[in-house]
Amino acid sequence: MSSHCQLTGRKPGFGNAVSHSHRRTSRRFDPNIQRKRYWLPSENRTVRLTLSAKAIKTVDAIGIEAAVARIRARGERV
C-alpha cells in the first residue's frame, strides 16, 4: 500500500535513529495511513480512500463531498 495520504499529501519523513552510543543509522517516520470507505451520495457509490488519521478527522469535519473535491483539485483520481 502506498504510504501517502490522498487528502493532505502527507508522506514519510526521513531522519536518523540515534543509539545510546550516538551512532546514527537512517530511519523512516511513516504517517498513520488507513484505508477507509465512504459513501458518496452525489455519485451514488462508495469510494475507498487512503487517508492519514488527521485526514479522517478532517473528512468528519468538512464532509466527504468537500474532501473529494479537494482530492480532485490536487489532481488525484477518486
C-alpha positions, 0 to 999 in steps of 0.5 A, spaced: 500 500 500 502 506 498 504 510 504 501 517 502 495 520 504 490 522 498 487 528 502 493 532 505 499 529 501 502 527 507 508 522 506 514 519 510 519 523 513 526 521 513 531 522 519 536 518 523 535 513 529 540 515 534 543 509 539 545 510 546 552 510 543 550 516 538 551 512 532 546 514 527 543 509 522 537 512 517 530 511 519 523 512 516 517 516 520 511 513 516 504 517 517 498 513 520 495 511 513 488 507 513 484 505 508 477 507 509 470 507 505 465 512 504 459 513 501 458 518 496 451 520 495 452 525 489 455 519 485 451 514 488 457 509 490 462 508 495 469 510 494 475 507 498 480 512 500 487 512 503 487 517 508 492 519 514 488 519 521 488 527 521 485 526 514 479 522 517 478 527 522 478 532 517 473 528 512 468 528 519 469 535 519 468 538 512 464 532 509 466 527 504 463 531 498 468 537 500 474 532 501 473 529 494 473 535 491 479 537 494 482 530 492 480 532 485 483 539 485 490 536 487 489 532 481 488 525 484 483 520 481 477 518 486 
